Amino acid sequence: MDVEADGSVALSEEPGRRRRVHGMLKLYYGLNEEGKAPDHPQSLDPCDINGPHFDPELYLNKLRRECSLAELMDHETCMVKQIRSLDSDMQTLVYENYNKFISATDTIRKMKNDFKKMEDEMDCLSANMAAITDFSASISGTLQDQHAQITKLSGVHALLRKLQFLFELPARLNKCLELQAYAQAVSFHRRARCVLQQYSHLPSFKGIQDDCHAIMEKLAQKLRQKFRDGGTSSKDLSECVELLLQLDEPAEELCDKFLNHARSRLELDLQGLEAEIKPYVSAVKEASAHRLSTTASAGSLTDNSPKTSFLPSPTSNTDILEFIDRGCNEFVSSLCLVITSYQELFINHAQTGELASKNIPQMANGKLHSFVDDLTDRYFSLVERRIQEEKGVGDNSLLVRALDRFHRRLQAVAKLLPGSTVPNKGTEIVVRAATERVKQYLSALQSFYMDCLTDVRQALATPRLSVAGGGAHLGGPASGRDVPTSLPELLSSLSALILNQIKSVLASVHLFTAKDITFSNKPYFKGEFCSQGVRESLVVSFIKFVCQSSRQFCESAGDKGGSTPPALLLLLSRLCLDFETSTISYILILTDEQFLVQHQSPVTPVTTLCAEAREAAQKLLNHYVKVQGLIISQMLRKSVETRDWVNTIEPRNVRAVMKRVVEDTTSIDVQVGLLYEEGVRKAHSSDSSKRTFSVYSSSRQQARYAASYTPSAPMDTNLLSNIHKLFSERIDIFSSVEFNKVSVMTGIIKISLKTFLECVRLRTFGRYGLQQIQVDCHYLQMYLWRFVSDENLVHFLLDEIVGSSAHRCLDPSPMEQSVIEVICERG
């Protein structure tokens, strides 16, 4: 490192030292920066050591007089150093320019030798030129008198040679015909054609012209036959076309013949491709006829019978990749060869003479474009028909590879035929295939979701499934697969299945945008396919389908033709709520990252989808509350309508329907608690289960004025009851519930007790009927208060039921509270 540093320092100091040396030399010789002497006058001071008038004696005397000994010693030392420095600089300057001096000396010596030799050669050349000039002048003087005669004889000789050529032309043409030297024959005929035409009025020339026409007609026939066969090489074919054009064969007719011949061969390739499609179509028709006949003979199949499909797979013959390979290797390759040969013959071939003025390439190019467009349209139609048969969505790689190969091979046509619409049409086919594939995947996702719901319904309908907990088992040892044993497991399984299926579909669709796929670089697949195709048409559409199909379960049984299990409504509401909280955001983020979605065009925002999912969850949960409330209400309504409340016996126990209501409510509470959180309750009093008698204000009032019950008494009782209702909080029976267990149970109990109240208002009660209602309501109060958010709601509705019964009682004699409690505790 130190050596390198020292070397770099030395190199950097070297140019500076040279500049100082040159500066001192210029100063010594009195030169400026441009190498010229300065314009200022020279110094005349004899003591100026750098001046031309320097006198050493005067300089030394001056120094001895003016300087001390020490100063003289210092001045001497400085002058010695300058002398040594100048000597060293002069020596260095000589060494640096020594090689230049030697090279300049050698160059001058060499120039002397070269110039001497060149002078000798110039003298020799001058002598030769003088001799040539003398000899030329001698020849011109000798031939001057005979020049005109020689010119005349030369012209006659040339004319005789032309006449000889004309008279020998038929024989020459026949000889060329025998030797198959067709190009030589056409060349001979073209040379003589104008002369024969000009002198065709002379009999001799007329005969020669007729013979030549007959021979050239035979030649043209052979060339046409050779062109029609087309079995020769491209070079021979090109020569054949050129000769026919020189023989005034119509260029348009030649183009049509060439294209018609090529069309016949290309149509054979198209027929082969079409033959691969027809067997599948006929097989589909046969399968449909077989299925119809089987259905007619066997009648309707039960749901438990295995579902078989008679439709053959397209892969029973050849898969899509093999079909595209055959089309590319046969039709597209042959088409490229035809285009290349045609262009070499009629477009790219250099035209000379009369052919150049006929503008043949433009005409030929138009016919070629029409020819290619016509055949490729038929080919594209076959490809689209074959692509439409790809209905299975299991493996997408074959279709993508086939489309990639199809698009890649069409680029060769684009290079051979600039301006053709073939590549654009091919790209449109690829785009339509990708779009159709996305639609198929959407349909498959929808079918998968509906199948999952069917499995869930079957699991819910299985008696061994515990919807109230995870203690029961499904299937037993004979079960071939693990089946979820509770609602949470069903929900988790359903969510996982849906998410995994979406990921699988996205992975399959992502093949269309892989880097090694040529058409993935197209603007459509970089932008619109990712945003509108995958995100909107597939993912967003499926999410909307899940929400819409879930909302359809909220329709009435009459509209749907069957009832929906309440547990399914509860599970779907939780599924939609999970979609709103996490699943939708996760799926869309996954889609955007996987497909690099650029939101150039308007897309559905996440908030809109989440709002739709929450709306569906709310509607499902409200419907669940309504259905469960109506189930319990139905039991209460029948228990009220089927009993004779006037002539009933004295109550000794709680009616069985009330025990069933409490049991069902408890079961619903457990079921809802499996999927939803507890929720917020108002503070309960310590004697909530024993407040039945205290809250029945109407019953107490009835007991007080029961002895003086007169026809005017009901008026006062109704007035008191109405006044009591004015100051009570209004209860909205069918209001929307919140996403928690307490709110759901409150809604169900409100519907049930409201139905109980309305049924009571339609009946007339006797003494014991009123007492039975008191017992039933006290029993309900003992258990229902713990399910609702506000126990006062239960108190109020039960108070209304007992009060309404008392109003409609013929002999309103309430039972003692202590007796009621004993009966209810006894069960």
Helices and strands as residue ranges (DSSP letters): H 2-29, H 56-66, H 69-143, H 147-179, H 182-198, H 203-229, H 234-246, H 251-298, G 314-316, H 320-326, I 327-332, H 333-342, I 343-347, G 353-358, H 360-388, H 397-416, H 422-461, G 476-478, H 487-509, G 510-513, G 518-521, H 523-523, I 524-540, H 541-552, H 557-560, H 566-578, I 579-583, H 584-595, H 606-641, H 656-673, G 688-690, H 692-695, H 697-704, H 713-726, H 741-761, H 767-784, G 785-787, H 791-807, H 817-826
